[in-house]
Amino acid sequence: MDNALNKLEKQLSTQKLINGVLLGGLVALGALQLYQASAPKVFDEISVERINIVEKSGFNRMVLANSERSPGVDKYGKEVWRSEEARPGMIFYNDEGTENGGFVFRGQKKDGQVDHGLHMSFDRYNQDQTLMMQHIEQGDYQLSGLTVMDRSDEDMDFTRVRDYLAASKAGDTATAEAIYAQLEKDKQLGTYRAFYGTLNGDAKLQLHDTDGNKRIQMVVTESGEAKLEFLDEKGQVILRLPEGTH
């Protein structure tokens, strides 16, 4: 009887040791998994169609996407408008989940004509772009430069822009013109204030008044002619230096 009890006690001790080892192994494995889950992942190469950089609030901070998965326009974390034109590249968002700029790019030759563009922009709060750096090639048109615009104090009404584009596409000229006129009256379309860059071979610095009228222009033409022009609000040259240039 004593031998049987001693044998049983040895078996229980052995089992406890085994259980302890297994438990320790499970704890170590769990700790390793937790460490691996929280540790930064390192990839030599990754191929994806879209990456969302998000805040803990769930709002997007930046989206990188291809054409098919490019985002619409978000305001306070919700999509308010989606253009038919894809926006491959990077879109930026402010602390409230509203789009506030981005870098988009495209380029191809179609029917023998180049259609190519890169565009980086920064928006006014709850408005559209106020600072743009871009390069555009469309047929015979070529622009490379920096553009500055004024925008309204009012929030951008993307639903009216959507309605304007829809009316234009449907051929409803009267509706499109009415919406455009109201957008222009409310200064929702923005006002050009400055441009510095090249346009079709000419290097230019242009300054506009608050109504968008070009008032000062410095130009060095493609042929090498240099001139400085002052214009009135109707676009008429009132002074040109040097005199006699055109």
Helices and strands as residue ranges (DSSP letters): H 2-38, E 50-54, E 60-65, E 73-75, E 78-81, E 89-93, E 99-110, E 113-123, E 129-138, E 141-150, H 158-170, H 173-185, E 191-199, E 202-208, E 214-220, E 226-231, E 237-241
